[in-house]
């Protein structure tokens, strides 16, 4: 590539994630403590204290996508972890216990950071990690939001834990809390979140300048590096590229866009190609995904930050969950919804039948579910999936024909 | 005017079915072979359906495949999912149909149909094959009875026996245990039918059950399952002697529609 040639944002973003893991290896080599963190633990704390952190969910997704998921899951099962437990947890616990994964190696942890806003399985998973390595577990407990509003009491409860986590991590890192640096880190985090949400918003264009499945790939950055300025810059450049795509009519979705759907849930990483195949064949672009924008934390002060960390797909009540999804469905003009009943994520899948009912009633679009798993390939059947996607396609075609007929009347 | 012949092929998991329609209305030939995808079943079913009406593949104006193995025949004009085909056939046979329950070899599905015969919603079984035709095959084998005799046996039942496991393997153990306790075979069969009905009615209630309810697929031939489902749903269920051919019939009807376009 010549000097004048611009490096595509996609490439830069990939390098940002690689650097996160490289930083952790370097820290380990220097004898500094390395942490493992759940994806929605307030990353601002470790970043302010200059601690290197790796992300087990991101690692598990990468291992699964490279077809190592089953091997790791089976190892965890042999250790005594039931196959009903989240596939990410099984993969990571097997790795923590010393079972290697060349697909995505990362240094073993010296402390773990757990926030259960993602789900409560996370708590037990991280307790196991702490026990396996006999290391500190820094926990931030976020109660389920059974109301739409986050109360002041909840904010105070989380703030207390946030401050306590700072103290514990000051001890682990040997560094003092620097308020100025914290402000800068928060500014980076907000800048990344805003740029990320802007990237997600380009799905609203018709045709969309990209495939929603691209968002799943970029998510690694927002999970692992949202407090880093390089992440913000990468997403800003990606947004510019998408803006150009809109203007020039280009798209990373290289097929027809006969229909636009929302993909609900985490993708089946081991079977991304199988997921994609019938969609591209039928010209069904995914223009809305719930999982991706859920990582866009924007806040203006500490209270808002606490509130932002209260809201994750599995920690909000049905009303909030429906409102989020119906909002992005309308914004991104979808004419169907494909729901992943994820065997690894029971809290998420558990409220989907009621959500499906609401989507149908409120949006008037067909909604179809399929069985799968985010990490364990044994829980997915390609033939079953294909039939369901074809069924969804045929119903969307019928709906369109009916709409077209009415328009012509 | 020259006649229009269309063929529908339903390549299922356990059986292959074909239908030839004349002018989109009249069934002039049908065939069924008890071997599904990956076997010689589809080829034999096609050969037989053509032979019966003395026509050739070249006489067909349009051929459409459906079912689990629909993509395994590369010379057809089009493929469609069995969901739309079952909906189409049910509307053809029962114009007032709003709900279709189809239990095939390895899946169960419930379809919601609009007044115009349009498929508007559906639900299918999850990865587990409990409550499908294969489940009944396994149970018949353990009981050492013919699958076709299940209907008559369940009608003789006088006692309620619960087969509570949804898993085929565990249900098999339950049946063996009932046999060991000298339970009557007819009562066990009724329990098996109620177990299938319980599972499928859960799917049906999820999409909403509205009259008229039609049952299609091979299992619809078993009046015992139909009765148990009627009891479970509190609704009259209509069946057709062509229940097992529904997928193929729907495919032939779509083939006609596509040819006319």
Interface residues (C-beta under 8 A of the other chain):
Chain A: X341 X353 X360 X366 X367 X368 X369 X371 X379 X381 X383 X384 X387 X388 X390 X391 X394 X395 X398 X399 X402
Chain B: X68 X80 X81 X82 X83 X84 X107 X116 X118 X119 X120 X121 X122 X123 X124 X126 X127 X206
